[in-house]
């Protein structure tokens, strides 16, 4: 499967896991729904013509709505990055002064989607992080020549590709709401893909993620008549994800080793066993459950899709 890579970069991006997710996901007649859009990599590879896409990070939503409305285009992105990249390469303090200028401009309330891409691509270690005031607070990657022509071409090609995938309203709608407002919109003909912040691990997200959030998500997914897939972590070398036993083992769980290259701590750079949780039959799929006993069919949650 050729995976379409989006122009937004962030820790935890599911690029390498997209084929696994899409292999598991059943085809439905309705919409693709994502309450936690993130970079959008899974949605852009889903193949659906109708979608409801949401994120609490307004900058992500504004960026993709800008593409949808043709306000952000590949030529405009190319022009912007060439100009800002040239200034960055000549700026004081090995480029850091211009990075700080763009960050200050963004945090002042302009919130330019072009500056958003600049910061996400020039920030340290590909991280996306905001403080409690909603301000970008990632330091510079210390690469004044970051925006070489080949890198600019790569980003503009990603913008061009995504612009061909994003459907016009009302077929694709973007929202900046709570996940609790989005999941109830799903019908029995839809599929929901959830990639929330991972409880108990460093979360690189616009808001935090609490145990209460995890419980609310569990309750909403337990009630939905739609099919769903939830991405989470299962365990690593140090510990288990306690939310699996507390909530998600009530559904079907399949697992896979995955290595995260990004992360501010050594723990988050190690292999993590990823889990996909779903409320439909997975007998056809390699469980790869690392020695965990397969749940009997009587233990699995039964959903009557005819109701």
Secondary structure, DSSP 8 states (H G I E B T S, - for coil): ------S---TT--GGGHHHHHHHS---SS-EEESS-TT-HHHHTS--SSEEEE-S-HHHHHHHHHHHTTSS-HHHHHHHHHHHHHHHHH-TGGGHHHHHHHHHHIIIII--HHHHHHHHHHBGGG---B-TTS-B---B-S-TT-S-HHHHHHHHHHHHHHHHHS--TTTEEEE-S-HHHHGGG--TT-EEEE----TTS---SSS---HHHHHHHHHHHHH-SSEEEEEEEEE-SS-B-HHHHHTGGGSEEEEEEEE----SSSGGGSEEEEEEEESS--TTS----TT-----TTTS----TT-
